[in-house]
């Protein structure tokens, strides 16, 4: 149940976000113009603009973001666990990065068009033919001095535990010749009445509109990014996926016990 003050908070935040998003869209003309003379500088400017907007948007939404460890230096490959659509903004606020994402992500409400315009690289993981073009696109981004990140779990979860990693995208990392850096996300809602696994995490059959509005009405959220000190490497994608998951497990902190969410259902549907 959202209080009257919660509704007011949500409406004010949505208004400010809408204005800031309009300003961001207008600002994209600068990297477009810069790309005519210097593609590398334009690529860096675009991702810096996304980082600046993400930090402002998170502040408006009441997110307090902290980090542990040292973020990798460009060019780099980074993998992270996946808990909510907010993961993208949190990572943008900490590192200058482009996303390598499953094609379905482009159809997300609100964030889909935003991450498309921000230069996200999409791949259909079910089509082997999509891997080679993705490799070339990623290599081009890395050559421009950028970082690339993807979510190997393939879907978001409630934060009770790490899901199994999909190894397909690790093949792209292997072909770049770069080691894979690892980060781990964690959230905690400020209000005790807002279970983090249900009000911050977005997973299973949760609807976007209701979830996002409730998130905007909350007092605030603590978000943390932990970076592993050393990257991982391997000779094949499956070994690389296992090594990355083991390293992430060292950083992972469960966000809830299993008293409210069945561990057998953590891959998708709240009980």
CORVENWO-V777898 format. One record per run of one state. SS is the DSSP state (alpha for helix, beta for strand, coil for the rest). FROM is the first residue (numbers start at 1). TO is the last residue. If there is no record, write none. Layout:
BEGIN
ss=SS from=FROM to=TO
ss=SS from=FROM to=TO
END
This chain:
BEGIN
ss=coil from=1 to=3
ss=alpha from=4 to=34
ss=coil from=35 to=38
ss=alpha from=39 to=60
ss=coil from=61 to=62
ss=beta from=63 to=68
ss=coil from=69 to=75
ss=beta from=76 to=80
ss=coil from=81 to=85
ss=alpha from=86 to=94
ss=coil from=95 to=96
ss=beta from=97 to=102
ss=alpha from=103 to=107
ss=coil from=108 to=110
ss=alpha from=111 to=117
ss=coil from=118 to=120
ss=beta from=121 to=123
ss=coil from=124 to=128
ss=alpha from=129 to=143
ss=coil from=144 to=146
ss=beta from=147 to=150
ss=coil from=151 to=169
ss=alpha from=170 to=176
ss=coil from=177 to=179
ss=beta from=180 to=189
ss=coil from=190 to=195
ss=alpha from=196 to=199
ss=coil from=200 to=207
ss=alpha from=208 to=217
ss=coil from=218 to=220
ss=beta from=221 to=227
ss=coil from=228 to=231
ss=beta from=232 to=232
ss=coil from=233 to=236
ss=alpha from=237 to=251
ss=coil from=252 to=262
ss=alpha from=263 to=265
ss=coil from=266 to=271
END
